[in-house]
Amino acid sequence: MYLKLFLSFAYIGLFTFGGGIAMLPMFQRELVEKNKWLTEKEMVDLFSIGQCLPGIIAANTAIFVGYKTKGFWGGIVAALGVILPSVTIVLIVAMLITNLADYPIVQRAFAGLRVCVSVLIINAVLKLRKHSIVDWTSALICMIVFVLAVFAFLPIPILIITAGICGMIISSLRKCKAPEEGGPE
């Protein structure tokens, strides 16, 4: 099981370009669909929390999943799996990029990677939206956060924390209101 954890996260770390959010499709495929270590709802919750915590989203996710499946050492093994390929690639690229960055073919390759990462992120968002946007208030929060992130350039962690607080307040208000109306909680 430790080897499977390490290899799954090493695969994610090796073949994901573009940072934490770009890893979402790979995490979703490996952790939810293939290995069934998380449900889609847990994946959404985990990424929301991972955005708010200090550190690397990929490492936070790996530690959580590793700990959930095999305890403390599972968290360590999973974190090493996701970090080692990235560190190795960054070191190699850093040594080579100064010599190769000006070549048009390298610039076009990175442009292609950016497009690919964008498509993968959109795909993951579409798959996970059914557990995120569950009613009109969550849709409204989503739209407000999107507009503020894109046009007001507010820090993403601030938006996530604010959206979480809004969700808690709305949920609490619904629970307080439901018994008064005689409806189910």
C-alpha positions as a Python dict, from the first residue, in 0.01 Angstrom:
ca = {
    (1, 'M'): (0, 0, 0),
    (2, 'Y'): (286, 242, 75),
    (3, 'L'): (436, 175, -267),
    (4, 'K'): (97, 234, -431),
    (5, 'L'): (60, 564, -242),
    (6, 'F'): (410, 673, -340),
    (7, 'L'): (370, 576, -707),
    (8, 'S'): (26, 735, -741),
    (9, 'F'): (147, 1066, -601),
    (10, 'A'): (477, 1046, -790),
    (11, 'Y'): (273, 1003, -1110),
    (12, 'I'): (71, 1313, -1019),
    (13, 'G'): (384, 1509, -934),
    (14, 'L'): (565, 1399, -1249),
    (15, 'F'): (292, 1465, -1504),
    (16, 'T'): (121, 1777, -1373),
    (17, 'F'): (230, 2119, -1494),
    (18, 'G'): (101, 2456, -1379),
    (19, 'G'): (84, 2445, -1000),
    (20, 'G'): (-166, 2332, -740),
    (21, 'I'): (-496, 2403, -915),
    (22, 'A'): (-363, 2247, -1234),
    (23, 'M'): (-319, 1925, -1035),
    (24, 'L'): (-692, 1908, -965),
    (25, 'P'): (-775, 1693, -1271),
    (26, 'M'): (-494, 1450, -1193),
    (27, 'F'): (-594, 1429, -827),
    (28, 'Q'): (-955, 1375, -925),
    (29, 'R'): (-867, 1097, -1168),
    (30, 'E'): (-610, 920, -945),
    (31, 'L'): (-767, 967, -602),
    (32, 'V'): (-1140, 960, -676),
    (33, 'E'): (-1189, 760, -995),
    (34, 'K'): (-897, 516, -1005),
    (35, 'N'): (-803, 439, -642),
    (36, 'K'): (-1126, 552, -471),
    (37, 'W'): (-933, 695, -178),
    (38, 'L'): (-1164, 1000, -178),
    (39, 'T'): (-1519, 1076, -282),
    (40, 'E'): (-1584, 1369, -515),
    (41, 'K'): (-1726, 1566, -223),
    (42, 'E'): (-1414, 1498, -15),
    (43, 'M'): (-1203, 1611, -311),
    (44, 'V'): (-1390, 1943, -332),
    (45, 'D'): (-1363, 1994, 44),
    (46, 'L'): (-996, 1901, 44),
    (47, 'F'): (-907, 2147, -230),
    (48, 'S'): (-1103, 2422, -56),
    (49, 'I'): (-913, 2361, 267),
    (50, 'G'): (-584, 2316, 81),
    (51, 'Q'): (-623, 2662, -73),
    (52, 'C'): (-655, 2818, 273),
    (53, 'L'): (-367, 2635, 439),
    (54, 'P'): (-9, 2753, 410),
    (55, 'G'): (213, 2544, 191),
    (56, 'I'): (182, 2356, -133),
    (57, 'I'): (-169, 2236, -221),
    (58, 'A'): (-30, 1916, -369),
    (59, 'A'): (164, 1833, -52),
    (60, 'N'): (-132, 1920, 172),
    (61, 'T'): (-354, 1693, -36),
    (62, 'A'): (-99, 1412, -41),
    (63, 'I'): (-50, 1427, 334),
    (64, 'F'): (-425, 1418, 397),
    (65, 'V'): (-488, 1125, 162),
    (66, 'G'): (-182, 935, 283),
    (67, 'Y'): (-284, 988, 645),
    (68, 'K'): (-641, 884, 571),
    (69, 'T'): (-532, 561, 402),
    (70, 'K'): (-224, 454, 605),
    (71, 'G'): (-181, 692, 898),
    (72, 'F'): (126, 904, 975),
    (73, 'W'): (369, 713, 753),
    (74, 'G'): (116, 709, 470),
    (75, 'G'): (111, 1090, 484),
    (76, 'I'): (490, 1105, 471),
    (77, 'V'): (514, 856, 182),
    (78, 'A'): (243, 1033, -21),
    (79, 'A'): (403, 1375, 38),
    (80, 'L'): (743, 1246, -74),
    (81, 'G'): (581, 1091, -379),
    (82, 'V'): (426, 1417, -495),
    (83, 'I'): (723, 1638, -408),
    (84, 'L'): (1024, 1441, -537),
    (85, 'P'): (935, 1444, -909),
    (86, 'S'): (855, 1815, -899),
    (87, 'V'): (1176, 1905, -719),
    (88, 'T'): (1379, 1693, -962),
    (89, 'I'): (1211, 1850, -1266),
    (90, 'V'): (1252, 2203, -1130),
    (91, 'L'): (1623, 2146, -1071),
    (92, 'I'): (1675, 2008, -1422),
    (93, 'V'): (1466, 2280, -1586),
    (94, 'A'): (1642, 2552, -1385),
    (95, 'M'): (1976, 2427, -1511),
    (96, 'L'): (1857, 2415, -1872),
    (97, 'I'): (1609, 2702, -1900),
    (98, 'T'): (1865, 2978, -1903),
    (99, 'N'): (2016, 2821, -2212),
    (100, 'L'): (1692, 2722, -2386),
    (101, 'A'): (1432, 2987, -2293),
    (102, 'D'): (1496, 3204, -2596),
    (103, 'Y'): (1438, 2926, -2849),
    (104, 'P'): (1101, 2971, -3025),
    (105, 'I'): (1025, 2599, -3007),
    (106, 'V'): (1058, 2605, -2625),
    (107, 'Q'): (832, 2910, -2603),
    (108, 'R'): (570, 2738, -2822),
    (109, 'A'): (592, 2421, -2612),
    (110, 'F'): (517, 2619, -2295),
    (111, 'A'): (230, 2798, -2470),
    (112, 'G'): (84, 2458, -2561),
    (113, 'L'): (123, 2336, -2204),
    (114, 'R'): (-63, 2640, -2072),
    (115, 'V'): (-357, 2571, -2304),
    (116, 'C'): (-361, 2204, -2206),
    (117, 'V'): (-356, 2287, -1834),
    (118, 'S'): (-646, 2531, -1881),
    (119, 'V'): (-857, 2263, -2051),
    (120, 'L'): (-777, 2011, -1776),
    (121, 'I'): (-877, 2259, -1505),
    (122, 'I'): (-1208, 2336, -1682),
    (123, 'N'): (-1276, 1963, -1714),
    (124, 'A'): (-1214, 1904, -1343),
    (125, 'V'): (-1433, 2200, -1247),
    (126, 'L'): (-1718, 2066, -1460),
    (127, 'K'): (-1687, 1720, -1302),
    (128, 'L'): (-1676, 1850, -945),
    (129, 'R'): (-1939, 2124, -976),
    (130, 'K'): (-2231, 1896, -887),
    (131, 'H'): (-2093, 1867, -533),
    (132, 'S'): (-2006, 2236, -512),
    (133, 'I'): (-2299, 2423, -662),
    (134, 'V'): (-2595, 2256, -494),
    (135, 'D'): (-2851, 2538, -479),
    (136, 'W'): (-2909, 2898, -584),
    (137, 'T'): (-2711, 3043, -289),
    (138, 'S'): (-2403, 2837, -369),
    (139, 'A'): (-2440, 2940, -734),
    (140, 'L'): (-2460, 3305, -625),
    (141, 'I'): (-2153, 3270, -403),
    (142, 'C'): (-1970, 3104, -694),
    (143, 'M'): (-2055, 3389, -932),
    (144, 'I'): (-1958, 3659, -681),
    (145, 'V'): (-1625, 3489, -604),
    (146, 'F'): (-1557, 3445, -976),
    (147, 'V'): (-1623, 3812, -1050),
    (148, 'L'): (-1412, 3928, -754),
    (149, 'A'): (-1126, 3694, -844),
    (150, 'V'): (-1122, 3792, -1210),
    (151, 'F'): (-1200, 4162, -1197),
    (152, 'A'): (-1111, 4282, -845),
    (153, 'F'): (-791, 4074, -821),
    (154, 'L'): (-859, 3988, -457),
    (155, 'P'): (-634, 3721, -306),
    (156, 'I'): (-779, 3374, -365),
    (157, 'P'): (-736, 3256, -2),
    (158, 'I'): (-935, 3559, 118),
    (159, 'L'): (-1212, 3478, -130),
    (160, 'I'): (-1218, 3112, -24),
    (161, 'I'): (-1232, 3194, 345),
    (162, 'T'): (-1504, 3455, 287),
    (163, 'A'): (-1707, 3211, 77),
    (164, 'G'): (-1669, 2947, 348),
    (165, 'I'): (-1788, 3190, 615),
    (166, 'C'): (-2085, 3289, 396),
    (167, 'G'): (-2170, 2921, 350),
    (168, 'M'): (-2155, 2860, 727),
    (169, 'I'): (-2375, 3162, 799),
    (170, 'I'): (-2631, 3063, 536),
    (171, 'S'): (-2634, 2703, 662),
    (172, 'S'): (-2679, 2821, 1022),
    (173, 'L'): (-2962, 3054, 922),
    (174, 'R'): (-3135, 2771, 737),
    (175, 'K'): (-3106, 2541, 1040),
    (176, 'C'): (-3245, 2809, 1271),
    (177, 'K'): (-3527, 2886, 1030),
    (178, 'A'): (-3624, 2525, 949),
    (179, 'P'): (-3759, 2427, 1300),
    (180, 'E'): (-3965, 2749, 1315),
    (181, 'E'): (-4133, 2663, 987),
    (182, 'G'): (-4183, 2302, 1094),
    (183, 'G'): (-3977, 2177, 801),
    (184, 'P'): (-3699, 1921, 807),
    (185, 'E'): (-3353, 2030, 907),
}
